[in-house]
Amino acid sequence: MKESYSTITRPQTTLNQPHYVTTLSDSQKQSLLIALMIPSIMTVLNQSMFGVALPTIRDAFGIQTDITAWLVIVYTLPIMIFPPLYGRFGDEFGKQRLLLVGSAIFMVGTILTLIAPNLGLIMAGRIIQGFGAASVIPLSIAIISQYFPASKRGKALGTWNSIAPAIHMVGPILGGFLIDYLNWRLIFGPVLLVTVIVLWVVRTYIPPRQGEVQPYFFQTFDFGGLVLLTATIIAVIFYVSSKSLTGVAALHDWRFLGLALVFLGGLIIWEKRQKAPFIALDILANQIFRRASLCAASRMFAMSGIGFLLPLYLADIHKLSALSIGVTLTLIAGSLLLTLRIGGQLADRWSSRWPVTVGMVVQVIAMVSFAIWPAATPIWAIRGSVILHGLGAGLSLAALHRASMEGIPEEQTGTAAGLYTLIRFGGTVSGPVVGGVVLQQGLDHLLLPIDAYQIVFWLIAGVVGVGVLLGWRLQE
């Protein structure tokens, strides 16, 4: 990266008129893409190493699978809820500034998780990490959408996304080594180092917003919508995983379901009355945006479900060490990297419909193979299914990002990207929640572990099948 934002010409703007430089040279665009990759390294490295540590943490604290899932849920829940907040604030205060704030919050959570003496503080640190990490995806998508024309946006998004699988190829192996030979807590050391680099890179290479913030912004921001949305999501998750909270069987504590319906009804009524609603209903009226978001949610259900289940599956069924589990998980990243940029380029050429549909069909095939493999299946066959899953997931990723931004006005890119990320990460949260509950129910009913895992894999295959239907209906 040779050019910082300070080298970019900044046209004069009228007071109180927000302005973003939207014309950059090719070298400046390249620097911008590289700069946006660094925050992704921070979050992906954290996610990939923590996944390998799940069996070790489960055994160290003696907790059941559905409780173990909460270590993932408390991190992904803020990433689901707060992207619209970052997107809306990014449109108003500047995307660079909000990305700096999110990275600083992530650093605080990482430090707490590193030094936490008990499970409760570990979860607290994970929540803070998630709140900070929620800034990365929506703001990065919005910045790319702002500076790259639609004809080149898919390729740019694919290039930006390519860093995630690249780091996923390193993170699990590094995490497995630290866990097997040192201590699982040390996985947060490299993450902390990268976070420091992120703060410098974002400050130096991403153009800031120009113009003054409207003084009445906080008076008009829809904090009521944020509270009602948060309450709705939490009530739904508590309903799905009620056994670990109230002792009532999952999906049977009707108090949480009733609260979820009340909060949802209140959210809908409230948002219809707001001039600037937290959930932008006009954006949701866009059919392509809505379908792309729901399709992305089904894709992320599979990604997060496999990310949570696969380390436990490999430890429980195939008795692999943390390092061997890490090596297997890198295959997802490596295969995803092979098809990620291709998916974006195909979307630019032929529309998002084809790479999304084909990619999700491949993922369905991978899930079915997991569901039919017996316990004695050789590890090379399991790894073949892992590779197939990664190839399909990579093909659809950039194409879905691209489809979600079609027809969105520039001044709403942050808001739209935040809403898209919220819906998308609804699948991310649901994967571990539902997977952990269904797996534990199977074990509680004295099923063989392999049978319990296979039920969950069939469930994931069905959810991705819905994504195939949505992807086929993406018309641009």
N, C-alpha and C positions, 0 to 999 in steps of 0.2 A: 504494500500500500504506500504509494508515493505522495499522494495528494490528500491533505486533510480538508475538512469543511472550510477552514479559514482561507483556502485558495479559491473558493467558489465566489463568483460575482454575485452580489446581493442587490437587486434593484430596490429603489426607494419605495416605501409603502406609506399609505396614509395611516395616521394614528388610529389605533383600535381596529385596524384592518388586518386580520391574520394573513400572513403570507408565507408560502413555502416555495423555495426555488424548485422548479420542476424541470428545468433544462440543464442537464449535466453533460460533460464530454464523456466519450466512451471510457477513458481511463478513470474518470471520477465515478462512473457507474460501477466499474469493476472494483474500485476501492470500497464503494458503498456495499456491494454484495459481500465482499470479504469481511468487512466490518460487522455486518449483520450475522455472519456465521459464528463469530466468537461468542455471543450470548447463547446461541444454540449449543455450542460445545459445553458451556457451563451446565445447562439443564440436562442435556443428553448424557454427559459423563456421570452426573449425579444419579440419574434414573437407571442407567445400565449397570453401574456397580452395585446400587442398592438392591436391584432385582436378584443378583447372584447371592446377596447376603441373606435373603429371606429365610431359607431353610435353617441357617445358622442362628439367626435371631429367634426364630420360632422355637428351636430346641433350647437355646440359652435361657429363654424366659418361660418355657414350658406352656405355651399357649396353643389353642386349637387353630384350625385353618381359617375359620371365619373371623377370629380375632386378628390373626396375621394379616388378613386382607385389609384391616383398618390401617395398618402401616402404609399401605398404598393409597387407601381412600382419603386419609386426612391430607395427603399431599396433592392428589389430583382434584379434590373437591374445590379448593380455591382456584385452581387452574380452570375449572369449569365455570365458576360463578363470576369471577372478576374480570375476564377479558373485555366485556362490554364497558366496564368502568374505565379500564386503561384506554380502550379505544376512544371513548367519548372524551375523557380528559386529554388524550393525545391530540384529538382534533382541536381542542381549545387551548391547551397549554404548550403543545409541542411534543411530537412523538419521541424526539431524542431525550427530552427532559424526563418523560415518563419512563423511558427505558432505563435511564440512570437510577431513578427512584426504585424501580422494580429490582434492579441488580443489587442495590444496596440492601434492600429488604431481604433478598435471597441470601446475601452474605451473613446477615444477622442470624437467620435460621440455620445456616450451615454451621456457624460457630457453636450455637446452642446444641445442635444434634451431635457435634463432635465431642463435647464435654459433658453431655447429659448423663447423670448417674443412674437413671431409672427409665422404665418404659414410658411413663407419663410425660417426662420432659423430652424424650426422644420424639414422641408424637407431637408435642408442642413445637419443637424445632422443625418438624416436617410440615406442619401447618404454615409456619412463617416462610419456609422455603417455597411452598406452593403459592402463597400470596405474591411473592416476588417473581416466581417463574411464570405466573399468569400474564406478565407483561410481554414476554418475548415473542410468542407466535403472532398475536393480533397486531402488534406494532410493527413487526418485521414485514408481515404481509401487506400492511397498509403503506409502509414506506416504499416497498417494491412496486406496489400498484400505483403509487404516486409518481415515481420517477421513470418507470418503464412503460412504453405504449403497449396496447393490448396485443399487437402482433408479435411482441417479444416477451410478453409477460410470463407465458408458460415456461419458456426456456430459463428465464431469470429465476422463477420460483423453483424450478427443478435444480438449478445450480445451487441456490441457497439451501434447499433441502438436502442436497447431497452430503453435506457435512454431518448430518445426523447419523446415517448408516455408517459413515467412515469412523465416527467416534464410537458407535456401537460395536465396531470390530475391535476396538482397543479397550473400552471400558470393562466389559465382562472378564477379559483375561487379566487385566490389571487388578480388578476387584477380587477375582478368584485367588490370585497370588497373595494379595494382602490378607485375605481371610484365612487361607490355608497355612501361611507361614508367619504371619504377624498377628494382627488383631482386626476384627471386622470394622471397628470404629475408625480405623485409619483410612477407610475408603473416602472419608470426607476431606482429608488433607489435600489431595490433588484438586478437588472441586473448589476448595477455598482459594487455592493459588490461581486458578483460572478466573474466578470471580474478580480478583484484584485486576487482572489484565482486562477483563470486560469493561470495568469502569473507565479505564484510560482510553480504550479503543472507541467506545461509544462517545465519550467526550471529545475525542480528536477527529473522528472520521465521519460522523453522521451529522448532516446539516441541521441546525436548530431552527425553530420557528421564529419568525420575525413579526413584530407588531405587538400591541398591548392586549392583555386579556380583558375581556369585558367584565366590569366590576360586579355585574349582577349574576354572573355565571353560577355561583354557589347557591344563590337564592332560587334559581330556576332549575337546578339539577334535580333529577328525580330520585332522591334518596329513598323515598317510600317504595318505589318499584324495586330498588336494589334489596331492601329489607324483605319485601314480600317474596321476591324470587328466591332469595337465600333460604327463607323459611320453608318454602314449597319443596325445594330440592332436598333439604335436610330431612324433612318429614317423610318424603318418599324413601330415602335411603334408610332411615330408621325403621320404616315399615318392612322393607326387604330384609334387613338384617336385625330384626328385633330381638332374636334369641340372645345375642351377645350383649344386649342393652337391658332388656326387661325380663328375660327368661321365657318370654312367650315365643312359641314357634314362629319361624320366619313366615311372613305373609299372613300372619294370624292376629297380630296386634292391631285391631281395627281403630284404635285411638289414633295411631299415627296416620293411617289412611284417611280418617275423617279430617284430621288437621291438614293433611296435604290438599284435600279437596277444598277445604275452606280457604286456605292460603291461595290456591290456584284461582279460585273464583274471585277472591279479593284482588289478586294481581291483574286479572283481565279487566275487571271493572275500573280499577285505579288507572291502568295504562291508557284506557280509552279516553280518560278525562284529562290526560296530561298533554300540554303543548309540545314538550320535548321528552317523550317517555324513555325510560331506561331500556325497555325492549321496543325497538323501533318497528312498530307494526307495519309501516309502509314498506320497509325493507323485506319483512316477512311475506308481504303480498307478492313479491317477485317469485314466480314459480321456479325459475332456474336456481335462484339462491336457496329457496326452501328445499328443493330436491337434493341439491349438492350438499347442503348442510346435514340433512338426514342420512344421506348416503355416506358422508364422511363419519357420521356418528356410528353407523353399523360397522364401518371399516375399523374405527378405533375401538369398538367393543371387542373385536377379534384381536387387535394388536395388544390391548391392555390385558385382555383375558389370557392370551397365550403368554404374555410377559410375566403375569403373576403365576399362572399354573405350571408353565414349563419347568422352571427351576425346582418346584416341589415334586412334579412328576418324575423328573430325572433323578432326584434324590431318593424318592420313596420307591419307585418301581425299578429303576435301573442302578441305584446305589452309586451314583457318580459323585466324585468329590467336587468342591466348589470350583476348582480350576477347570475340571472337565466340563462342568455345567457352563462355565464362562466361555469355553471354546465352542460349545454347541450353540450358545446364544449369538456368538459372532457370525454364525452362518446366516442368521436372519438379516443382519446388517449388511453382510457382503452381497447377498443375493438382491436385497432391496436396492443397494447402490447400483447394481448392474442395470436396473430398469427404471430408476427414478428419473433421470434426465430424458430418457427415451419417451417416457409417458408425457412429460411436459412438451416435448417437441412434436409428438403425435397430436396432442391437443391443439397446439398452434396451427397445425396443418389440416387436421380433419375434424376438429371440435373435440370436446372432452368426452363425448359419449362412448367412443370406442375403447380408449385406454382404460376408462373407469370400469366398463362392463366386463371386458376381457380380464382385467386385473382381479376383479372380485370373483369371477367364475373360478379362476385359478386358486384363490384363497378358499373357496368352498371345497374344492377338490382336496386341498391340503388338510382342512379340518375333518373331512370324512375319513381320510387316511389315518389321522390320529385316532379317530373314533373306532376304527376296526382293527388297529394293530393289537395283537395279544401281548401279554406281559413278557413273553419270551422273544419278542421281536428284536433282532440284532440292532445295535445302536446306529449302524450305518443307514438302516432303513428309516429310523426315526429322524436322523439328520437329513435324509432326502426329503421328508415331509417338511422339515424346518426350512430348507432351501426353497421349496415350492411356495410356501407361505410368504417368504420374503420377496420372491419374484413378483407375485401377484400384488402384494401391498405396495411395492415400489412403483408399479406401473400406474396405479390410480391416484397417487398422492398429489403430485403437482397439478394433474388435470382437474382434480376436485377443487384445489385452491383457486385455480384459474376460473373455473365455472362459477364459483361463489362470488367473484368480483365483477362478473359481466354486467354491464349496465348500471353499475353503482357510481353516482356522481363523486367527483374528487373530494368534495368537502365532507362526504360521508364515508370515505374509505376506512377511517379508523373505527367508526361506529359499526359498519358492516362487518369488518374483520373481527371485531370483538364479539358480535353476535354469532357469527359463523363459528368462532372458536368455542363459544359457550355451548352451542348445540353439538359440535364435534366432540368436545370433551365430556358431554353427557354420556357418550359411549365409553369414553376412557374411564369414567367413574363407575359406570354400570358393569363393565367387564369383571373387575375384581370382586365387586359386591355380589353380583349374581353368581359368579363362578365359585367364590368362597362358600356362599350359603348352600348352593346345590351340592358341591363336593362334600361339605360337612354333613349335610342331611343323608347323603348316600352312605357315608362312613357310620353315621349314627344308626342307620338301619341295617348295619352289619354286612353291607356289601363288601366284596373284595375290593381293595384299593383300585385295581385296574378297572373294575366295572364302574366305580364311582367317577373316576377320571373320564371314562369313555362317555358317560352321560353328559358331562359338561362339554366335551368336544362336539357332540351332536347338537347341543344347544347353540354353541357358537356358530356351527355350520348353518343352522336355520336363520340366525340373525343376519349373517353375511348374505344369505340367499335373498333376504328382503332388500339388501343393498344392491344386489344385481338388478332387481326390478326397477329400483329408483335410478340406477345408473343408465339403464337402457332408455329412460325417459328424459335424459338430459339433451335437450335440443337447443342449439344456440342460433 
